[in-house]
Structures are given as structure tokens and as C-alpha cells.
Amino acid sequence: MNVTLIPGSGVGPQVSAVVREVVEKLGASVVWEEVNELTPAVESARRTGRVLKGKWASTVQVGKLPPSVEFRRALGIHTIVRHVANLPGLPARAQGVDITIFREASEDIYAGFEHKSADGVFETVKVTTRAACERIHRDAFRWAVEHGRKRVTTVHKANILKKADGMFLAVGREVAREFPQLKHDDVIVDALCMQLVRWPQSFDVLVAGNLFGDIVSDVAAGMAGGVTVACGVALGPNVKVFESPHGTSAEVVGAEGANPFPMLGLTVDLLRDDAQHVAADRLRAACIRVLESGLHSADMGGTAGCSALRDGVLAALA
């Protein structure tokens, strides 16, 4: 399997190096194309069709999108799927969480249409198309059927955005009629955030637009264990991007404080996507063994550094 590896910024190169060591120890069939600049990364991703990506650091620049958004746009990414679930041995604010979030990734406010209408007044255009609403809902309902899920919930703000989110909700209800075996309901996004904090176990599959999906995904991950379970896969034409949200925080965690588990978890998903199930199962089991041993990074409430976590996983694979 050929894979584009994008280490990212900050601690990204450190955790991607751990991934390379672990994959070599596993004996998995992976050939890396390592790149870390936008244009070569896009070209490599189009060749390989699979990407393991850290997060690029970016500063707010007027008139310029962050590099990760430019990368997704260049590849035609339209759907981001994030499975948020507790891991054995990982401290979490709530247990029993198992939510999959489908986030539409091609439009909404991320379309980047803004303009100045008067001095001190800017307008941002939220783009919502019927085609994208149908695509994201069908992706979610099909996935729910294939994975034995029972309920799909549409996330919206149709009480205020009566046309844009009104259509998102209406299309969700139309698509739901094609899947009578699944329960379909809806929830207003602010009410959902409160419910996720109080009862995250009550949700199954969520479908949201780009902005709301971004926010809701992080709320859910925060309840289920933090950055370690905050990973997902971005889907586009002939490409899958397994992207870690962790990678730019060297100034916060220090040289040894990086947590390699998010990218190792993505590696499990990457191996499964190539039907290397034995290697994927071994890696997942090794990570859980380390977590259950009490070896935790700073963001998990522990003191273990990246090297100690790497050594623990490698030992568990022996």
C-alpha cells in the first residue's frame, strides 16, 4: 500500500516518526511518500489515494485560507467522518460514548465568500446546495445500515436559517424515507451541544454541515477522551485523508509531551482500509494495553513523554 505521509507542524514530525517505527515493527505493507508542503502533498495524494496527515500550523491571514482547507479543496474533499468512542484505559469525562459524525466538507462558510459591504461591516456567505445535502445524508444513512446502527440525527439551525438549514433538514427527511429500517430525527445545534455534554451516550450517528460538524465533533471528542479520539477520515474523489488534529502544539507540550496515539489510531484505520486486518488488530491491542497500564501523556492527565509511549507500544507488539 502506497501512502502519502504529511507530518505537519509542531509535534507532527515527532509523532509521525513514531508511526513509521511502529509500522515497521508490525511488518505491515506500507510504502511511505513523505511530503510536508502543500503542492507536493496534493500531487502525492492524487497518486497514492491514501493520506496520513498531521496538522499544519497556520496563522490568521486576511484573504488566505489555512493550508489544511486549501489541501481539502484541491482534492475535492466533500465528507469528513469522525468516529468518537471511548478507548479502554483512556480517561474520559463520560463513558459509553460511541458516536459517528458525518460532516459536509465542501461548502457552508468554508466556501470562503466574504466581502465588505460598508465601513466596519463584513458579510459572510453560507453556501448550501441540495446536491451536497443529499450526498452527506446518503453517506451517513448508508454507513449506518452497513455498520448496524439504529438512528441518524440531522443537526441544524433551521429555526433561524429557515432557507439554508431548512433545506438541509428537509433533504435529510427525504433521504430518511429511503431507509425505513433506521430511525431519523433532528436536533438544533445549540441544544445538541448541551445534550452532548450531559448525555453523550444518547446519540448514534450525527449529520451536520461544515461549521456545525466541526464544532460538534470536538465537543463529542472532548467528552470521550480528548484529542486521542478526535481523529477522522476525509473523503474525496479517489482519495481518503486520515487526518490527526494533533500536531502544532510543541510550544504547549514541549519536546517530549506529544501524544502519538491519535496518529496511531489513524494508522489502525488506514491498515483496515487496505484489508490489513491482522496488523490493524495488533496495533489497536498494543495501544490499549499501554493505556490500560496507566502510561498516559499530559493531555490524558499523565506524565509520560512521547518516547515512553512509543517504547510502550513497541514493547506491546513484541
Short mmCIF file of the C-alpha atoms (twelve columns), coordinates in Angstrom:
data_MODEL
# 
_entry.id   MODEL 
# 
loop_
_atom_site.group_PDB 
_atom_site.id 
_atom_site.type_symbol 
_atom_site.label_atom_id 
_atom_site.label_alt_id 
_atom_site.label_comp_id 
_atom_site.label_asym_id 
_atom_site.label_seq_id 
_atom_site.Cartn_x 
_atom_site.Cartn_y 
_atom_site.Cartn_z 
_atom_site.pdbx_PDB_model_num 
ATOM 1   C CA . MET A 1   0.000   0.000  0.000  1 
ATOM 2   C CA . ASN A 2   1.382   3.401  -1.027 1 
ATOM 3   C CA . VAL A 3   0.563   6.177  1.434  1 
ATOM 4   C CA . THR A 4   1.260   9.898  1.412  1 
ATOM 5   C CA . LEU A 5   2.615   10.854 4.837  1 
ATOM 6   C CA . ILE A 6   2.276   14.512 5.808  1 
ATOM 7   C CA . PRO A 7   3.933   15.015 9.232  1 
ATOM 8   C CA . GLY A 8   2.515   18.501 9.704  1 
ATOM 9   C CA . SER A 9   3.900   21.176 12.021 1 
ATOM 10  C CA . GLY A 10  4.953   21.399 15.660 1 
ATOM 11  C CA . VAL A 11  4.988   17.924 17.190 1 
ATOM 12  C CA . GLY A 12  3.732   16.400 13.918 1 
ATOM 13  C CA . PRO A 13  7.147   15.181 12.726 1 
ATOM 14  C CA . GLN A 14  7.759   13.612 16.136 1 
ATOM 15  C CA . VAL A 15  4.538   11.588 16.189 1 
ATOM 16  C CA . SER A 16  4.809   10.636 12.507 1 
ATOM 17  C CA . ALA A 17  8.268   9.229  13.226 1 
ATOM 18  C CA . VAL A 18  6.667   7.038  15.906 1 
ATOM 19  C CA . VAL A 19  4.141   5.808  13.345 1 
ATOM 20  C CA . ARG A 20  6.908   4.823  10.930 1 
ATOM 21  C CA . GLU A 21  8.722   2.878  13.660 1 
ATOM 22  C CA . VAL A 22  5.567   1.094  14.752 1 
ATOM 23  C CA . VAL A 23  4.517   0.172  11.204 1 
ATOM 24  C CA . GLU A 24  7.984   -1.245 10.573 1 
ATOM 25  C CA . LYS A 25  7.734   -3.280 13.785 1 
ATOM 26  C CA . LEU A 26  4.339   -4.584 12.686 1 
ATOM 27  C CA . GLY A 27  5.745   -5.687 9.350  1 
ATOM 28  C CA . ALA A 28  2.755   -4.081 7.643  1 
ATOM 29  C CA . SER A 29  2.833   -3.487 3.907  1 
ATOM 30  C CA . VAL A 30  3.168   0.307  3.686  1 
ATOM 31  C CA . VAL A 31  5.324   2.363  1.333  1 
ATOM 32  C CA . TRP A 32  5.540   5.971  2.502  1 
ATOM 33  C CA . GLU A 33  5.740   9.069  0.329  1 
ATOM 34  C CA . GLU A 34  6.671   11.698 2.917  1 
ATOM 35  C CA . VAL A 35  5.967   15.308 1.950  1 
ATOM 36  C CA . ASN A 36  5.194   18.385 4.025  1 
ATOM 37  C CA . GLU A 37  4.455   21.178 1.548  1 
ATOM 38  C CA . LEU A 38  1.026   21.907 0.100  1 
ATOM 39  C CA . THR A 39  1.558   21.459 -3.643 1 
ATOM 40  C CA . PRO A 40  3.750   18.307 -3.464 1 
ATOM 41  C CA . ALA A 41  1.297   16.875 -0.901 1 
ATOM 42  C CA . VAL A 42  -1.640  17.346 -3.264 1 
ATOM 43  C CA . GLU A 43  0.281   15.732 -6.124 1 
ATOM 44  C CA . SER A 44  1.321   12.781 -3.951 1 
ATOM 45  C CA . ALA A 45  -2.209  12.299 -2.580 1 
ATOM 46  C CA . ARG A 46  -3.603  12.098 -6.106 1 
ATOM 47  C CA . ARG A 47  -1.067  9.362  -6.887 1 
ATOM 48  C CA . THR A 48  -1.476  7.236  -3.772 1 
ATOM 49  C CA . GLY A 49  -5.164  7.755  -2.957 1 
ATOM 50  C CA . ARG A 50  -4.440  7.441  0.780  1 
ATOM 51  C CA . VAL A 51  -3.002  10.109 3.077  1 
ATOM 52  C CA . LEU A 52  -1.914  10.041 6.708  1 
ATOM 53  C CA . LYS A 53  -1.777  13.679 7.732  1 
ATOM 54  C CA . GLY A 54  -0.714  15.737 10.715 1 
ATOM 55  C CA . LYS A 55  -1.947  19.274 11.180 1 
ATOM 56  C CA . TRP A 56  -0.212  22.199 9.518  1 
ATOM 57  C CA . ALA A 57  0.249   25.260 11.686 1 
ATOM 58  C CA . SER A 58  -1.355  28.390 10.310 1 
ATOM 59  C CA . THR A 59  -1.827  31.976 11.340 1 
ATOM 60  C CA . VAL A 60  -4.881  34.040 10.500 1 
ATOM 61  C CA . GLN A 61  -4.133  35.864 7.247  1 
ATOM 62  C CA . VAL A 62  -6.589  38.205 5.572  1 
ATOM 63  C CA . GLY A 63  -7.719  36.771 2.242  1 
ATOM 64  C CA . LYS A 64  -5.960  33.420 2.692  1 
ATOM 65  C CA . LEU A 65  -7.385  30.064 3.743  1 
ATOM 66  C CA . PRO A 66  -5.466  27.775 6.142  1 
ATOM 67  C CA . PRO A 67  -3.294  25.226 4.284  1 
ATOM 68  C CA . SER A 68  -5.355  22.264 5.507  1 
ATOM 69  C CA . VAL A 69  -8.510  23.812 4.000  1 
ATOM 70  C CA . GLU A 70  -6.644  24.549 0.751  1 
ATOM 71  C CA . PHE A 71  -5.471  20.921 0.720  1 
ATOM 72  C CA . ARG A 72  -9.014  19.592 1.115  1 
ATOM 73  C CA . ARG A 73  -10.310 21.930 -1.549 1 
ATOM 74  C CA . ALA A 74  -7.595  20.896 -4.023 1 
ATOM 75  C CA . LEU A 75  -8.521  17.230 -3.518 1 
ATOM 76  C CA . GLY A 76  -12.271 17.819 -3.732 1 
ATOM 77  C CA . ILE A 77  -12.919 16.591 -0.177 1 
ATOM 78  C CA . HIS A 78  -16.677 16.530 0.449  1 
ATOM 79  C CA . THR A 79  -17.208 14.403 3.568  1 
ATOM 80  C CA . ILE A 80  -15.397 14.099 6.890  1 
ATOM 81  C CA . VAL A 81  -16.288 11.108 9.061  1 
ATOM 82  C CA . ARG A 82  -15.261 11.128 12.698 1 
ATOM 83  C CA . HIS A 83  -15.945 8.131  14.932 1 
ATOM 84  C CA . VAL A 84  -15.848 9.218  18.562 1 
ATOM 85  C CA . ALA A 85  -15.791 6.366  21.077 1 
ATOM 86  C CA . ASN A 86  -14.203 5.604  24.430 1 
ATOM 87  C CA . LEU A 87  -10.966 3.610  24.440 1 
ATOM 88  C CA . PRO A 88  -10.223 1.145  27.246 1 
ATOM 89  C CA . GLY A 89  -7.714  2.698  29.620 1 
ATOM 90  C CA . LEU A 90  -8.252  6.248  28.345 1 
ATOM 91  C CA . PRO A 91  -9.585  8.695  30.951 1 
ATOM 92  C CA . ALA A 92  -12.756 10.458 29.785 1 
ATOM 93  C CA . ARG A 93  -15.438 12.777 31.106 1 
ATOM 94  C CA . ALA A 94  -18.096 10.279 30.010 1 
ATOM 95  C CA . GLN A 95  -18.151 6.545  29.354 1 
ATOM 96  C CA . GLY A 96  -20.349 4.598  26.957 1 
ATOM 97  C CA . VAL A 97  -19.847 7.115  24.139 1 
ATOM 98  C CA . ASP A 98  -19.997 5.754  20.572 1 
ATOM 99  C CA . ILE A 99  -20.939 8.462  18.069 1 
ATOM 100 C CA . THR A 100 -20.139 8.781  14.384 1 
ATOM 101 C CA . ILE A 101 -20.329 12.293 12.940 1 
ATOM 102 C CA . PHE A 102 -20.731 12.957 9.222  1 
ATOM 103 C CA . ARG A 103 -19.593 16.493 8.416  1 
ATOM 104 C CA . GLU A 104 -20.247 18.025 4.994  1 
ATOM 105 C CA . ALA A 105 -16.889 19.488 3.957  1 
ATOM 106 C CA . SER A 106 -17.279 21.205 0.593  1 
ATOM 107 C CA . GLU A 107 -19.327 24.312 1.312  1 
ATOM 108 C CA . ASP A 108 -21.057 26.236 4.150  1 
ATOM 109 C CA . ILE A 109 -18.985 29.196 5.388  1 
ATOM 110 C CA . TYR A 110 -15.825 27.310 4.387  1 
ATOM 111 C CA . ALA A 111 -16.639 28.253 0.804  1 
ATOM 112 C CA . GLY A 112 -14.740 31.448 1.690  1 
ATOM 113 C CA . PHE A 113 -17.152 34.019 0.234  1 
ATOM 114 C CA . GLU A 114 -16.799 37.209 2.264  1 
ATOM 115 C CA . HIS A 115 -16.970 40.861 1.344  1 
ATOM 116 C CA . LYS A 116 -17.014 44.297 2.874  1 
ATOM 117 C CA . SER A 117 -20.408 45.937 2.470  1 
ATOM 118 C CA . ALA A 118 -19.661 49.163 4.403  1 
ATOM 119 C CA . ASP A 119 -17.050 50.575 6.730  1 
ATOM 120 C CA . GLY A 120 -16.804 48.204 9.684  1 
ATOM 121 C CA . VAL A 121 -19.316 45.782 8.152  1 
ATOM 122 C CA . PHE A 122 -18.446 42.453 6.535  1 
ATOM 123 C CA . GLU A 123 -20.780 39.815 5.154  1 
ATOM 124 C CA . THR A 124 -20.036 36.089 5.025  1 
ATOM 125 C CA . VAL A 125 -21.961 33.841 2.655  1 
ATOM 126 C CA . LYS A 126 -23.075 30.417 3.905  1 
ATOM 127 C CA . VAL A 127 -23.361 28.204 0.826  1 
ATOM 128 C CA . THR A 128 -25.832 25.310 0.976  1 
ATOM 129 C CA . THR A 129 -26.710 23.225 -2.082 1 
ATOM 130 C CA . ARG A 130 -29.267 20.480 -2.379 1 
ATOM 131 C CA . ALA A 131 -26.730 18.171 -4.020 1 
ATOM 132 C CA . ALA A 132 -24.355 18.391 -1.054 1 
ATOM 133 C CA . CYS A 133 -27.215 17.938 1.427  1 
ATOM 134 C CA . GLU A 134 -28.281 14.756 -0.359 1 
ATOM 135 C CA . ARG A 135 -24.731 13.417 -0.610 1 
ATOM 136 C CA . ILE A 136 -23.855 13.820 3.064  1 
ATOM 137 C CA . HIS A 137 -27.164 12.346 4.240  1 
ATOM 138 C CA . ARG A 138 -26.910 9.353  1.895  1 
ATOM 139 C CA . ASP A 139 -23.340 8.750  3.028  1 
ATOM 140 C CA . ALA A 140 -24.495 8.750  6.647  1 
ATOM 141 C CA . PHE A 141 -27.553 6.541  6.149  1 
ATOM 142 C CA . ARG A 142 -25.667 4.001  4.045  1 
ATOM 143 C CA . TRP A 143 -22.870 3.835  6.592  1 
ATOM 144 C CA . ALA A 144 -25.394 3.393  9.402  1 
ATOM 145 C CA . VAL A 145 -27.007 0.419  7.632  1 
ATOM 146 C CA . GLU A 146 -23.645 -1.174 6.784  1 
ATOM 147 C CA . HIS A 147 -22.432 -0.863 10.389 1 
ATOM 148 C CA . GLY A 148 -25.593 -1.963 12.163 1 
ATOM 149 C CA . ARG A 149 -26.508 1.436  13.569 1 
ATOM 150 C CA . LYS A 150 -30.081 2.267  14.538 1 
ATOM 151 C CA . ARG A 151 -30.512 6.054  14.460 1 
ATOM 152 C CA . VAL A 152 -29.419 9.019  12.339 1 
ATOM 153 C CA . THR A 153 -29.839 12.570 13.636 1 
ATOM 154 C CA . THR A 154 -29.706 15.684 11.431 1 
ATOM 155 C CA . VAL A 155 -28.023 18.673 13.102 1 
ATOM 156 C CA . HIS A 156 -29.269 22.092 12.025 1 
ATOM 157 C CA . LYS A 157 -30.325 25.647 12.862 1 
ATOM 158 C CA . ALA A 158 -33.466 25.645 10.720 1 
ATOM 159 C CA . ASN A 159 -35.368 27.671 13.309 1 
ATOM 160 C CA . ILE A 160 -33.242 30.682 12.302 1 
ATOM 161 C CA . LEU A 161 -31.659 29.757 8.951  1 
ATOM 162 C CA . LYS A 162 -35.029 28.830 7.515  1 
ATOM 163 C CA . LYS A 163 -33.923 28.529 3.893  1 
ATOM 164 C CA . ALA A 164 -30.380 27.093 4.049  1 
ATOM 165 C CA . ASP A 165 -30.739 24.842 7.090  1 
ATOM 166 C CA . GLY A 166 -34.414 24.411 6.267  1 
ATOM 167 C CA . MET A 167 -33.343 22.672 3.062  1 
ATOM 168 C CA . PHE A 168 -30.641 20.658 4.899  1 
ATOM 169 C CA . LEU A 169 -33.310 19.344 7.290  1 
ATOM 170 C CA . ALA A 170 -35.920 18.749 4.584  1 
ATOM 171 C CA . VAL A 171 -33.466 16.783 2.449  1 
ATOM 172 C CA . GLY A 172 -32.480 14.722 5.488  1 
ATOM 173 C CA . ARG A 173 -36.120 13.769 5.993  1 
ATOM 174 C CA . GLU A 174 -36.496 12.875 2.314  1 
ATOM 175 C CA . VAL A 175 -33.422 10.643 2.318  1 
ATOM 176 C CA . ALA A 176 -34.551 9.034  5.583  1 
ATOM 177 C CA . ARG A 177 -37.631 7.663  3.814  1 
ATOM 178 C CA . GLU A 178 -35.313 5.541  1.658  1 
ATOM 179 C CA . PHE A 179 -34.022 3.817  4.823  1 
ATOM 180 C CA . PRO A 180 -37.131 2.771  6.795  1 
ATOM 181 C CA . GLN A 181 -35.069 0.389  8.936  1 
ATOM 182 C CA . LEU A 182 -33.371 3.375  10.595 1 
ATOM 183 C CA . LYS A 183 -34.843 5.898  12.993 1 
ATOM 184 C CA . HIS A 184 -34.363 9.503  11.887 1 
ATOM 185 C CA . ASP A 185 -34.734 12.623 13.997 1 
ATOM 186 C CA . ASP A 186 -33.213 16.085 14.196 1 
ATOM 187 C CA . VAL A 187 -31.799 18.470 16.770 1 
ATOM 188 C CA . ILE A 188 -30.937 22.172 16.818 1 
ATOM 189 C CA . VAL A 189 -27.169 22.549 17.093 1 
ATOM 190 C CA . ASP A 190 -27.018 24.557 20.341 1 
ATOM 191 C CA . ALA A 191 -29.373 22.132 22.073 1 
ATOM 192 C CA . LEU A 192 -27.235 19.268 20.771 1 
ATOM 193 C CA . CYS A 193 -24.072 20.745 22.319 1 
ATOM 194 C CA . MET A 194 -25.765 20.877 25.719 1 
ATOM 195 C CA . GLN A 195 -27.051 17.317 25.342 1 
ATOM 196 C CA . LEU A 196 -23.623 16.050 24.266 1 
ATOM 197 C CA . VAL A 197 -22.158 17.441 27.473 1 
ATOM 198 C CA . ARG A 198 -24.922 15.941 29.618 1 
ATOM 199 C CA . TRP A 199 -25.858 12.706 27.795 1 
ATOM 200 C CA . PRO A 200 -23.343 11.901 25.027 1 
ATOM 201 C CA . GLN A 201 -24.331 8.231  25.215 1 
ATOM 202 C CA . SER A 202 -27.769 9.049  23.779 1 
ATOM 203 C CA . PHE A 203 -26.532 9.735  20.234 1 
ATOM 204 C CA . ASP A 204 -25.627 7.325  17.455 1 
ATOM 205 C CA . VAL A 205 -24.964 8.893  14.015 1 
ATOM 206 C CA . LEU A 206 -24.987 12.683 13.538 1 
ATOM 207 C CA . VAL A 207 -25.129 14.515 10.181 1 
ATOM 208 C CA . ALA A 208 -24.119 18.167 10.065 1 
ATOM 209 C CA . GLY A 209 -22.984 20.957 7.803  1 
ATOM 210 C CA . ASN A 210 -19.379 22.087 7.719  1 
ATOM 211 C CA . LEU A 211 -19.263 24.588 10.593 1 
ATOM 212 C CA . PHE A 212 -21.654 22.783 12.918 1 
ATOM 213 C CA . GLY A 213 -19.957 19.461 12.190 1 
ATOM 214 C CA . ASP A 214 -16.591 20.937 13.116 1 
ATOM 215 C CA . ILE A 215 -17.852 22.211 16.467 1 
ATOM 216 C CA . VAL A 216 -19.950 19.170 17.353 1 
ATOM 217 C CA . SER A 217 -17.110 16.759 16.548 1 
ATOM 218 C CA . ASP A 218 -14.810 18.453 19.047 1 
ATOM 219 C CA . VAL A 219 -17.489 18.631 21.753 1 
ATOM 220 C CA . ALA A 220 -18.128 14.904 21.392 1 
ATOM 221 C CA . ALA A 221 -14.410 14.083 21.383 1 
ATOM 222 C CA . GLY A 222 -13.871 16.201 24.486 1 
ATOM 223 C CA . MET A 223 -16.419 14.083 26.348 1 
ATOM 224 C CA . ALA A 224 -14.999 10.744 25.155 1 
ATOM 225 C CA . GLY A 225 -11.296 11.249 25.849 1 
ATOM 226 C CA . GLY A 226 -9.995  14.318 24.028 1 
ATOM 227 C CA . VAL A 227 -7.547  14.537 21.170 1 
ATOM 228 C CA . THR A 228 -6.853  10.792 21.198 1 
ATOM 229 C CA . VAL A 229 -10.377 10.074 19.894 1 
ATOM 230 C CA . ALA A 230 -10.710 13.246 17.812 1 
ATOM 231 C CA . CYS A 231 -9.475  11.745 14.551 1 
ATOM 232 C CA . GLY A 232 -11.294 11.032 11.334 1 
ATOM 233 C CA . VAL A 233 -11.153 10.369 7.615  1 
ATOM 234 C CA . ALA A 234 -11.857 12.932 4.914  1 
ATOM 235 C CA . LEU A 235 -13.322 11.562 1.679  1 
ATOM 236 C CA . GLY A 236 -12.992 12.891 -1.849 1 
ATOM 237 C CA . PRO A 237 -12.900 11.523 -5.402 1 
ATOM 238 C CA . ASN A 238 -10.427 8.611  -5.333 1 
ATOM 239 C CA . VAL A 239 -8.754  9.809  -2.129 1 
ATOM 240 C CA . LYS A 240 -9.016  9.237  1.626  1 
ATOM 241 C CA . VAL A 241 -7.230  11.528 4.077  1 
ATOM 242 C CA . PHE A 242 -6.712  10.120 7.583  1 
ATOM 243 C CA . GLU A 243 -6.100  13.322 9.497  1 
ATOM 244 C CA . SER A 244 -4.914  13.912 13.050 1 
ATOM 245 C CA . PRO A 245 -5.976  17.114 14.826 1 
ATOM 246 C CA . HIS A 246 -2.804  16.958 16.929 1 
ATOM 247 C CA . GLY A 247 0.446   18.309 15.616 1 
ATOM 248 C CA . THR A 248 1.018   22.018 16.166 1 
ATOM 249 C CA . SER A 249 1.285   22.233 19.947 1 
ATOM 250 C CA . ALA A 250 5.031   21.893 20.564 1 
ATOM 251 C CA . GLU A 251 5.083   25.206 22.393 1 
ATOM 252 C CA . VAL A 252 2.444   23.854 24.795 1 
ATOM 253 C CA . VAL A 253 3.522   20.263 25.420 1 
ATOM 254 C CA . GLY A 254 7.270   20.620 24.922 1 
ATOM 255 C CA . ALA A 255 9.620   18.384 23.018 1 
ATOM 256 C CA . GLU A 256 8.642   15.209 24.875 1 
ATOM 257 C CA . GLY A 257 4.993   15.896 25.645 1 
ATOM 258 C CA . ALA A 258 3.500   14.883 22.313 1 
ATOM 259 C CA . ASN A 259 0.765   12.256 22.251 1 
ATOM 260 C CA . PRO A 260 1.318   9.762  19.384 1 
ATOM 261 C CA . PHE A 261 -1.948  7.873  19.974 1 
ATOM 262 C CA . PRO A 262 -4.152  9.976  17.641 1 
ATOM 263 C CA . MET A 263 -1.917  9.214  14.666 1 
ATOM 264 C CA . LEU A 264 -1.504  5.588  15.742 1 
ATOM 265 C CA . GLY A 265 -5.291  5.283  15.868 1 
ATOM 266 C CA . LEU A 266 -5.483  6.672  12.357 1 
ATOM 267 C CA . THR A 267 -2.892  4.109  11.306 1 
ATOM 268 C CA . VAL A 268 -5.222  1.373  12.556 1 
ATOM 269 C CA . ASP A 269 -7.974  2.784  10.314 1 
ATOM 270 C CA . LEU A 270 -5.541  3.110  7.416  1 
ATOM 271 C CA . LEU A 271 -4.496  -0.534 7.699  1 
ATOM 272 C CA . ARG A 272 -8.114  -1.668 7.892  1 
ATOM 273 C CA . ASP A 273 -8.902  0.330  4.762  1 
ATOM 274 C CA . ASP A 274 -6.284  -1.775 2.957  1 
ATOM 275 C CA . ALA A 275 -7.693  -5.001 4.461  1 
ATOM 276 C CA . GLN A 276 -4.544  -5.484 6.605  1 
ATOM 277 C CA . HIS A 277 -6.773  -6.518 9.479  1 
ATOM 278 C CA . VAL A 278 -4.264  -8.631 11.420 1 
ATOM 279 C CA . ALA A 279 -1.789  -5.751 11.606 1 
ATOM 280 C CA . ALA A 280 -4.596  -3.318 12.491 1 
ATOM 281 C CA . ASP A 281 -5.860  -5.556 15.308 1 
ATOM 282 C CA . ARG A 282 -2.335  -5.993 16.703 1 
ATOM 283 C CA . LEU A 283 -1.718  -2.244 16.728 1 
ATOM 284 C CA . ARG A 284 -5.043  -1.418 18.354 1 
ATOM 285 C CA . ALA A 285 -4.490  -4.086 21.022 1 
ATOM 286 C CA . ALA A 286 -0.980  -2.742 21.715 1 
ATOM 287 C CA . CYS A 287 -2.255  0.811  22.142 1 
ATOM 288 C CA . ILE A 288 -4.996  -0.324 24.511 1 
ATOM 289 C CA . ARG A 289 -2.500  -2.366 26.528 1 
ATOM 290 C CA . VAL A 290 -0.341  0.732  27.013 1 
ATOM 291 C CA . LEU A 291 -3.333  2.872  28.001 1 
ATOM 292 C CA . GLU A 292 -4.583  0.260  30.452 1 
ATOM 293 C CA . SER A 293 -1.116  0.087  32.014 1 
ATOM 294 C CA . GLY A 294 -1.558  3.701  33.112 1 
ATOM 295 C CA . LEU A 295 1.018   5.144  30.735 1 
ATOM 296 C CA . HIS A 296 -0.642  8.438  29.771 1 
ATOM 297 C CA . SER A 297 0.530   11.654 28.128 1 
ATOM 298 C CA . ALA A 298 -0.036  15.102 29.637 1 
ATOM 299 C CA . ASP A 299 -3.297  15.694 27.750 1 
ATOM 300 C CA . MET A 300 -4.620  12.440 29.278 1 
ATOM 301 C CA . GLY A 301 -3.683  13.631 32.753 1 
ATOM 302 C CA . GLY A 302 -0.435  11.679 32.959 1 
ATOM 303 C CA . THR A 303 3.271   12.452 32.747 1 
ATOM 304 C CA . ALA A 304 4.575   10.045 30.093 1 
ATOM 305 C CA . GLY A 305 6.519   11.564 27.220 1 
ATOM 306 C CA . CYS A 306 6.312   10.646 23.566 1 
ATOM 307 C CA . SER A 307 9.372   8.377  23.751 1 
ATOM 308 C CA . ALA A 308 7.931   6.425  26.668 1 
ATOM 309 C CA . LEU A 309 4.641   5.940  24.855 1 
ATOM 310 C CA . ARG A 310 6.461   4.851  21.695 1 
ATOM 311 C CA . ASP A 311 8.558   2.371  23.678 1 
ATOM 312 C CA . GLY A 312 5.444   1.058  25.388 1 
ATOM 313 C CA . VAL A 313 3.665   0.381  22.100 1 
ATOM 314 C CA . LEU A 314 6.744   -1.244 20.541 1 
ATOM 315 C CA . ALA A 315 7.151   -3.483 23.606 1 
ATOM 316 C CA . ALA A 316 3.486   -4.455 23.459 1 
ATOM 317 C CA . LEU A 317 3.981   -5.517 19.844 1 
ATOM 318 C CA . ALA A 318 6.943   -7.768 20.675 1 
# 
